[in-house]
Structure formats: structure tokens, C-alpha cells
């Protein structure tokens, strides 16, 4: 279960209207106090080529040869992409985590911007950080903060 402003979020209908594109979240491993900050899309949008039968039904050849498929992502069961967290979830330790939505966003660009903003604000890759995150945008890495002479 996800929490947003102390309210349980279990379905898309529990979210603010109109349904957002995604959200920024923080997952906490309760026993250790370690956290993970990330983003999650709620809806997946992909383009798939039309099949032979569908193409045969098209009378206007100028029409697109692809169809758009929109489906809900795995957000309900998602805990993060960090390998340690994924392993704990595989080991059935999901009850050791709390999941909190920090904010909802309405576009893909906002999702990227606000994730980066929160990562910097919370100092997730700094030496004394309690976060699992080990990089920001694949450009800045936790290892860059450690003294390489020792």
C-alpha cells in the first residue's frame, strides 16, 4: 500500500483528479531506516505495429501502421529499482517497507525534473546519506564523494 498525505492509495481512483502521469516516492526499510527515492509512471504508453488482419481492414493507406497501447504499470507492487531492495522483495520482505508518495505529476518531463530536484534536496548520494540511491541521472555517483587516496 502507498501513502499520500496519510491517506492510503490502492487504486488509480484514490489519486487526485485528473489521474496523474506518475509520482515521486520514498520507500523506507523500517528495520534499517534506509530509504530509496525514485519516480514511477502510472500509465505505460507504447506503439505497436498493426497485424496483417488489422492492416488488411484499413481502406485508407495514409493511416498509421501502428496502434497506441495504454495500460496501467506495476505501480501497486513496485518498491524501487535498487538491486538490494529488489532482492529483499524477492525474499518476501515487503512487509519491512513503508511506501510514501511525495508528489503527483502530470507529465513525463515533470517526473524527471521533480525526481532530480528531490534527489538533490535530500542529498541522497552524499557520504552520510541514509539512501540506497547511488547516482543521480547517471551523472553524479555516490562513489565520487569518497576519498580515492585511502
N, C-alpha and C positions, 0 to 999 in steps of 0.2 A: 504494500500500500504506500502511496505517496502522500505527503502532507504539504499543503499550501496554506499559509497563514492559519495554522492549527485546524484546518479543515481537511478531511480525507478526500483524496481524488482517486476514484476507482474506474471511472469511465470518462469518455470524451464529454459527456453531458454534464459532468461535475465541474467542468472548466468554464472560465469566463466566455461570454459571447462576444463576437463570433469566435468559433473554435480557432485557437491559435495554431501557428505553424509548428511551434516547438516550445521548449523551455530550457532554462538554465537550472541545474540542480546541484545539490551537495549530498553525498552519501557518507554516512558515518559508521565505522566499525566500532560498535559500542564497547567491547572489551578493551580495545587498544586506544580508542579515542582518535585513531587516524581517519582522515577524510579524503574524499575524492570529489573534485569539482569538474563538471562537464556540461554538455548540452545534449539534447535529444529531440529529434524530429518526431512529430506525432503522425504525420502522413507521408507516405512514400509515393513519389510520382515518377513513373518510368514510361518510356515509349517502347513499344514492342511492334515488330513488323507484322503486318496482316498475313494471315494464312492464305493458301491458294483459293479456298472456297470464298473467303471474305473479299479477296481481290476480284474474283470472278463476278461477284454480285455488284461491284462498282460499275456504274454506267458512265460516269464522268471520269476520264483518265487523269484529270488535273487534281483530283482529290488526293489527300495524303495516303501514303502507302504504309503508314504506321498508325497505331492506336495508343491512346494515353490510358495507362492503368494507374488508378489511385487506390491505395489501400492503407490501412492502419499499420503502424510499425509495432515492434515488440515492446513498446514503452512500459507496459504494465508489469513485465517481468524483468526489466532492464536494471542493472546495478552499476554499470560502468564498463569501460574498455580496458582498464588496467589488468595486466596478467594475474597479479596477486588476488585481486577481487574476483576475477573470473574463476580462479581455482577454488576460492572459498565457496563460491556459489555452487560450483560443481560438487564440492564436498558437503553439500546440503547445509551450509552455514548461513543461509539467507536471513534467518531469524536474528542473527547477530548484528544486522544492519538497520539503520533508520534512513529513510529517503525523503529529502525535503526539496520542494520546488521553490527556487528563489525568485524567479520571474517568468512570465509567459512572454513570448514574442510572436510577431505576426509575419515575419519574412525570414528567408534564409540568410540574408545579409545581416539582419539584426541578431540572428542566432550566433553568427561568427563574431560580430562586434562585442556583444554582451558577454559571451564566454571569455574572450580575451580580457575584457575590462575586469571581470570578476577575478580571473586568474592573477592579474597584476595587483589588483586591490588587496587580495588576500595573501600575496607573496608566496604562492604555492611552491615555487622552486628555490626559495631562499634556504640557506643552511639549517636554520632551526624550525623549518616548516613541519607541520603535522600532516601534510598532504601526501597522498600516493603519487600525485601528478609528478612527472619527471621532465616535462617540457611544455613550452608554450608555443603553439603554432609550428612546431618542428624547427624553430629558430633559436630558442633560448632553452638551455638544458640545465637541470639541477647540478650535473657534474661540473659545469662551468664555474660554479661557486666554490668548489673545493680547491684547496691549495695543492698544486701539482708537484711541489718540491718535496713533500713528505711521503 
